Structure formats: structure tokens, C-alpha cells
């Protein structure tokens, strides 16, 4: 049994929620095959929702969020993993209804864990985390639909966020011309440093929601925001092109029409990284550690467990830029 620190979200007497740092015992963790000492985690929008009491993400409180974790196995009941193995856990129920990566220890089923790819350090895996995995899956799905670097400009919406910023950097490294869309006009230099050749205002993407079609413009898109902006992107795709959809910060619904699909043959591709099979996740981690490895240090903000509540407030307020790495070592 070990004592460890964890961030815990809990209800207050006034009906709100607070995040506090607490001491816990490993014996309090849920049953599972692997006890993992967490070295790094990362902050995602879903974590912020869980940390502030969103019961669509987490049903029971008090709770430790954190859908990402990277660390070292300290106890194992299965032959596939040994004490000392460095592993990654992303998605599934981690941090949702199972105590997550914002604690120095987690206990999880073995089928949730992947051994660290040799080409990435534990820290680098959490700089990527679920956001990086999602960005890469979006690009892979677009390429499977026929996208190539010579096709034209690829739009990334919500480009200063976790998924968006990684998508911009990765697309640039892979040789694509990238247009980065954002509502943060003061972040143009940040986006150009990541590799964006064009900056598009969020206001520009919000125009024309009442029109069935817009001017053909984008060879493809990675959409991290959803809502009417997503369908405006669909309406402005070039003939036969695709948009990979993975986010909802602008809303979960939009005013749609079949016209872009039947007149321009465009594709709306859904991307999920939470319930993705372990085999598919492992394949993408291998790709991110080798041919798709990208230096993301310029978009990382590193915080301690104690500094995490401030970052949670920032991401919910739409003020966070890039990735937030949580150091629990």
C-alpha cells in the first residue's frame, strides 16, 4: 500500500464543484490488472468537464479526472506486463468513471495499456496524449479518403487548442499547406510558428450559415469545434474532399443540408480515440514515434498537480493555447 497525491473534483455545499489536492491510498483504487505509478498526464477539454462536475462525462463524485496517463508498472497480475514496464493509458473509462491520470497512481485493466513506443519518452507521449492521438487519427482518415499534400490547403478549426495545434504542426511536417482557423487574433505568431501558412478568423467561418452551399475552398479539413462552423466547412470543401470531425466546443448540432454531399460528393468523417481498439491505438502510437514524429515543445505548457485547477479554468474559458502537460513525477 502506498500513499499518493491526487486532484479530486468534489461537490461543494453551495451546489458547485471544486478541485482539491488530496492524499489517497493505493488500496482505494478500483480493481485492475496493473498498478501504475503515473509520471505524466495531460489536460484535455473532457478532463475539465469532469473536474467541474459534468455528469455527462463523470457520474459519481468525488472523482479524480485525467483521461491520459504515462508511467511505470509497479504491480501486475498478467503475463503481458512486468514490474518496471513503461506504459501509456489513454481513453476507455480512465478519468471518466475510473480514477484517472490526475493522481500519482492508477489501477486499470491490462487491455487499456500499451507499452511505451521506443521512439517516444514517457513525457513525449503525454505531450501528445489523447489530443495528439486524435489529431493523427484525423489526418490518417483524411489520407485514407485520398488526401495528398499536393491536393491544396487543409483547414484546421480550433487551431490553438490541443488537437488543433498538434494537427497544424503534424500536417506541416507531412508537407501540407495549412490554414489555421481561430477566434484568438493574438495567436497568429504562435500558429505560424507551428507551420500555418494562412490564418482564418473564426468570424469568417461563421458567415453563411443560412446558405446551402459556399464557395469551394478547402482540399480537406480537421474540425475540432463542431456546430455550425463544421457545416460551413462541409459547404466549402472542394469537390470530393473530406472533413474529419472530432470536437464540439462550438456545439453538438448544426443546420445541415444534403446538398454538399450530393452535389459535390464531399465526406464528413467521424473520428474517435476513446473506444478505439487497442491494436489501432498501438499502430498509431508506433507511427507517431517513427515516421510521424514531430517536435511539439513550442506548444507545451508544463504544470504541476497544484497548478492544474488554474489550467482547468483557462481551458473552459477558451483561453488555453496548445497542450498542457501535467508532471506528477
C-alpha positions as CSV (number, residue, x, y, z in Angstrom):
1,X,0.0,0.0,0.0
2,X,1.3,3.5,-0.9
3,X,0.1,7.0,-0.2
4,X,-0.1,9.3,-3.1
5,X,-1.4,12.8,-4.2
6,X,-4.3,13.2,-6.5
7,X,-6.5,16.0,-7.7
8,X,-10.1,15.4,-6.7
9,X,-13.2,17.0,-8.0
10,X,-16.0,17.2,-5.5
11,X,-19.3,18.9,-4.9
12,X,-19.5,21.9,-2.5
13,X,-22.3,22.7,-0.1
14,X,-23.3,25.6,-2.4
15,X,-24.0,23.2,-5.2
16,X,-20.9,23.9,-7.2
17,X,-17.7,21.9,-7.7
18,X,-14.2,22.4,-6.6
19,X,-10.8,20.8,-7.3
20,X,-8.6,19.9,-4.3
21,X,-5.3,18.1,-3.9
22,X,-5.9,15.1,-1.5
23,X,-3.9,12.2,-0.2
24,X,-5.1,8.7,-1.1
25,X,-4.1,5.1,-0.6
26,X,-3.5,2.8,-3.5
27,X,-5.8,0.3,-1.9
28,X,-8.6,2.8,-2.5
29,X,-8.2,2.5,-6.3
30,X,-10.5,0.3,-8.3
31,X,-9.7,-3.3,-9.1
32,X,-7.5,-3.9,-12.1
33,X,-4.6,-5.9,-13.6
34,X,-2.0,-3.1,-13.4
35,X,-1.0,-0.7,-10.7
36,X,0.9,2.1,-12.5
37,X,2.9,4.9,-11.0
38,X,2.0,7.9,-13.1
39,X,4.8,10.2,-14.2
40,X,2.9,12.4,-16.7
41,X,-0.6,13.2,-17.7
42,X,-2.2,15.9,-19.9
43,X,-5.2,18.2,-19.7
44,X,-8.0,17.7,-22.3
45,X,-11.3,19.5,-22.6
46,X,-13.1,16.4,-21.3
47,X,-10.9,16.4,-18.2
48,X,-12.0,20.0,-17.5
49,X,-15.7,19.0,-17.9
50,X,-15.2,16.1,-15.5
51,X,-13.3,18.3,-13.0
52,X,-16.2,20.7,-12.8
53,X,-19.0,18.2,-12.3
54,X,-20.3,17.5,-15.8
55,X,-22.3,14.3,-15.2
56,X,-22.4,13.6,-18.9
57,X,-18.7,12.7,-18.5
58,X,-18.5,11.5,-14.9
59,X,-21.4,10.1,-13.0
60,X,-20.1,9.9,-9.4
61,X,-18.1,12.3,-7.3
62,X,-15.7,12.8,-5.6
63,X,-13.6,11.8,-8.6
64,X,-10.1,12.1,-10.0
65,X,-10.1,13.1,-13.7
66,X,-7.4,12.5,-16.3
67,X,-8.1,10.5,-19.4
68,X,-4.4,10.3,-20.2
69,X,-1.6,8.7,-18.1
70,X,2.0,7.6,-18.7
71,X,4.1,5.8,-16.1
72,X,5.7,2.7,-14.8
73,X,4.1,-0.6,-13.8
74,X,4.5,-1.3,-10.1
75,X,2.3,-4.4,-9.8
76,X,0.9,-6.7,-12.5
77,X,-1.3,-9.8,-12.4
78,X,-0.9,-10.6,-16.1
79,X,2.0,-12.1,-18.0
80,X,1.9,-9.4,-20.7
81,X,3.2,-6.7,-18.4
82,X,6.1,-6.8,-15.8
83,X,7.1,-4.6,-13.0
84,X,9.1,-1.8,-14.4
85,X,7.4,-1.7,-17.8
86,X,6.8,1.9,-19.1
87,X,3.2,2.2,-20.3
88,X,0.6,4.6,-21.8
89,X,-3.1,4.6,-21.0
90,X,-5.4,6.8,-23.0
91,X,-9.2,6.8,-23.2
92,X,-11.6,3.9,-22.4
93,X,-13.0,4.7,-19.0
94,X,-9.9,6.2,-17.5
95,X,-10.6,9.6,-15.9
96,X,-14.3,9.3,-16.7
97,X,-15.7,7.0,-14.1
98,X,-12.4,5.3,-13.2
99,X,-9.9,7.3,-11.1
100,X,-7.6,8.9,-13.7
101,X,-4.2,10.4,-14.5
102,X,-4.5,13.4,-12.2
103,X,-3.4,11.1,-9.5
104,X,0.1,9.7,-8.9
105,X,-1.2,6.1,-9.1
106,X,-3.9,4.4,-11.3
107,X,-5.1,0.9,-11.4
108,X,-6.5,-0.3,-14.7
109,X,-7.3,-3.4,-16.8
110,X,-4.4,-4.7,-18.8
111,X,-6.3,-4.2,-22.1
112,X,-6.2,-0.4,-21.6
113,X,-2.4,-0.2,-21.5
114,X,0.2,0.0,-24.3
115,X,3.9,-0.4,-23.7
116,X,5.7,2.9,-24.5
117,X,6.9,3.0,-28.1
118,X,10.7,3.1,-28.2
119,X,10.8,6.3,-30.2
120,X,9.0,8.3,-27.6
121,X,9.8,9.1,-24.0
122,X,7.0,9.0,-21.3
123,X,7.0,12.8,-21.4
124,X,6.6,12.9,-25.2
125,X,3.7,10.5,-25.1
126,X,1.8,12.9,-22.8
127,X,2.7,16.0,-24.8
128,X,0.7,14.1,-27.5
129,X,-1.8,12.4,-25.3
130,X,-5.4,11.9,-26.4
131,X,-5.3,15.2,-28.3
132,X,-2.2,14.2,-30.3
133,X,-3.7,10.8,-31.0
134,X,-6.9,12.3,-32.2
135,X,-5.1,14.8,-34.5
136,X,-3.1,12.0,-36.0
137,X,-6.2,9.8,-36.5
138,X,-8.0,12.7,-38.3
139,X,-5.0,13.1,-40.7
140,X,-4.8,9.3,-41.2
141,X,-8.5,9.2,-42.0
142,X,-8.2,12.1,-44.5
143,X,-5.3,10.4,-46.2
144,X,-7.3,7.1,-46.4
145,X,-10.0,9.1,-48.1
146,X,-7.5,10.3,-50.7
147,X,-5.9,13.4,-49.4
148,X,-2.3,14.1,-50.6
149,X,0.0,17.1,-49.9
150,X,-0.5,18.4,-53.5
151,X,-4.3,18.5,-53.2
152,X,-4.4,22.0,-51.8
153,X,-4.9,23.8,-48.5
154,X,-6.0,21.9,-45.4
155,X,-8.1,23.8,-42.9
156,X,-7.8,23.2,-39.2
157,X,-10.5,24.7,-37.0
158,X,-9.9,25.4,-33.3
159,X,-6.3,25.6,-34.3
160,X,-4.9,26.9,-31.0
161,X,-6.4,24.1,-28.9
162,X,-4.8,20.8,-28.1
163,X,-6.0,18.8,-31.1
164,X,-5.8,21.7,-33.4
165,X,-2.3,22.8,-32.6
166,X,-0.9,19.3,-32.9
167,X,-2.8,18.9,-36.2
168,X,-1.3,22.1,-37.6
169,X,2.2,21.0,-36.6
170,X,1.8,17.5,-37.9
171,X,0.2,18.5,-41.2
172,X,3.0,21.0,-41.8
173,X,5.7,18.4,-41.1
174,X,4.0,16.0,-43.6
175,X,4.2,18.6,-46.3
176,X,0.7,20.0,-46.4
177,X,-0.2,23.7,-46.8
178,X,-2.2,24.5,-43.6
179,X,-4.8,27.2,-42.9
180,X,-5.4,27.7,-39.2
181,X,-8.7,29.0,-38.0
182,X,-9.0,30.6,-34.6
183,X,-11.0,33.1,-32.6
184,X,-7.8,34.3,-30.9
185,X,-6.4,37.0,-33.2
186,X,-3.4,37.5,-30.9
187,X,-2.1,33.9,-31.6
188,X,-1.2,34.4,-35.2
189,X,2.6,34.2,-34.4
190,X,2.0,31.0,-32.4
191,X,0.2,29.4,-35.3
192,X,2.7,30.4,-37.9
193,X,5.5,29.0,-35.7
194,X,3.7,25.7,-35.8
195,X,3.6,25.8,-39.6
196,X,0.3,27.5,-40.6
197,X,0.7,29.4,-43.9
198,X,-2.7,31.1,-43.6
199,X,-4.7,32.4,-40.7
200,X,-8.5,32.4,-40.9
201,X,-10.7,34.2,-38.4
202,X,-13.4,32.3,-36.6
203,X,-15.9,35.1,-37.6
204,X,-15.2,34.4,-41.3
205,X,-16.1,30.7,-40.8
206,X,-19.3,31.6,-39.1
207,X,-20.6,33.5,-42.1
208,X,-23.1,31.9,-44.5
209,X,-24.8,29.5,-42.1
210,X,-28.1,30.3,-43.9
211,X,-26.7,29.3,-47.3
212,X,-27.0,25.7,-48.7
213,X,-23.5,25.9,-50.3
214,X,-20.5,28.1,-50.0
215,X,-17.5,28.7,-52.4
216,X,-15.3,25.7,-52.8
217,X,-12.1,26.4,-50.9
218,X,-10.6,23.6,-48.9
219,X,-8.9,20.4,-50.0
220,X,-9.7,18.9,-46.6
221,X,-10.2,19.9,-43.0
222,X,-9.7,18.8,-39.5
223,X,-12.6,20.2,-37.4
224,X,-12.2,20.5,-33.7
225,X,-15.2,22.6,-32.9
226,X,-18.4,21.2,-34.4
227,X,-21.6,23.3,-34.5
228,X,-22.5,25.5,-37.5
229,X,-18.8,26.1,-38.2
230,X,-18.4,22.4,-39.0
231,X,-21.2,22.5,-41.6
232,X,-19.9,25.7,-43.1
233,X,-16.7,23.8,-43.6
234,X,-18.6,21.0,-45.2
235,X,-20.2,23.5,-47.5
236,X,-16.9,25.0,-48.6
237,X,-15.0,21.7,-49.3
238,X,-13.7,21.2,-52.8
239,X,-15.4,18.6,-54.9
240,X,-14.8,15.1,-53.5
241,X,-13.0,16.3,-50.4
242,X,-13.4,15.4,-46.8
243,X,-13.5,16.9,-43.3
244,X,-12.6,14.8,-40.2
245,X,-14.8,15.8,-37.3
246,X,-13.5,15.3,-33.7
247,X,-14.7,18.2,-31.5
248,X,-17.7,20.0,-30.1
249,X,-16.6,23.2,-28.4
250,X,-18.8,25.3,-30.8
251,X,-21.8,23.0,-30.2
252,X,-23.2,19.5,-30.8
253,X,-25.6,20.4,-33.6
254,X,-25.7,22.3,-36.8
255,X,-28.2,23.4,-39.6
256,X,-27.5,20.9,-42.3
257,X,-28.4,20.1,-45.9
258,X,-27.8,17.1,-48.2
259,X,-26.7,19.4,-51.0
260,X,-22.9,19.4,-50.3
261,X,-22.9,15.7,-50.2
262,X,-25.0,15.0,-53.4
263,X,-23.7,17.9,-55.5
264,X,-20.1,17.9,-54.5
265,X,-19.6,14.4,-53.3
266,X,-17.9,15.5,-50.0
267,X,-17.3,13.4,-47.0
268,X,-17.9,14.0,-43.3
269,X,-15.6,11.6,-41.4
270,X,-16.2,11.0,-37.7
271,X,-13.1,10.4,-35.5
272,X,-13.0,8.9,-32.0
273,X,-9.9,7.9,-30.0
274,X,-11.6,6.8,-26.7
275,X,-13.1,3.4,-27.6
276,X,-10.7,2.8,-30.5
277,X,-9.3,-0.8,-30.4
278,X,-6.0,-1.3,-28.6
279,X,-4.5,-2.6,-31.8
280,X,-5.4,0.5,-33.7
281,X,-4.1,2.7,-30.9
282,X,-0.8,0.8,-30.8
283,X,-0.4,1.2,-34.5
284,X,-0.9,5.0,-34.3
285,X,1.5,5.3,-31.4
286,X,4.1,3.5,-33.4
287,X,3.5,5.9,-36.3
288,X,3.8,8.9,-34.0
289,X,7.0,7.6,-32.6
290,X,8.6,7.0,-36.1
291,X,7.6,8.4,-39.4
292,X,5.2,10.9,-37.9
293,X,7.3,12.0,-35.0
294,X,7.1,15.8,-34.6
295,X,8.7,18.2,-32.2
296,X,5.9,19.8,-30.1
297,X,7.9,21.6,-27.4
298,X,6.8,25.0,-28.7
299,X,3.2,24.3,-27.9
300,X,3.6,22.8,-24.4
301,X,2.8,24.4,-21.1
302,X,4.0,22.2,-18.2
303,X,2.2,22.4,-14.9
304,X,2.2,20.6,-11.5
305,X,-0.8,19.0,-9.9
306,X,-1.2,22.1,-7.7
307,X,-1.2,24.3,-10.8
308,X,-3.8,22.2,-12.6
309,X,-7.0,23.9,-11.3
310,X,-5.9,27.2,-12.9
311,X,-5.3,25.5,-16.2
312,X,-8.8,23.8,-16.0
313,X,-10.3,27.3,-15.6
314,X,-8.4,28.5,-18.6
315,X,-9.4,25.7,-20.9
316,X,-13.1,26.1,-20.0
317,X,-12.9,29.8,-20.7
318,X,-11.4,29.1,-24.1
319,X,-8.1,30.8,-23.2
320,X,-5.8,27.8,-23.2
321,X,-3.3,27.6,-26.1
322,X,-1.6,24.4,-27.2
323,X,-1.1,21.4,-24.9
324,X,-0.9,21.3,-21.1
325,X,1.4,18.6,-19.7
326,X,0.9,17.6,-16.1
327,X,4.1,16.5,-14.3
328,X,3.3,14.0,-11.5
329,X,6.8,12.6,-11.0
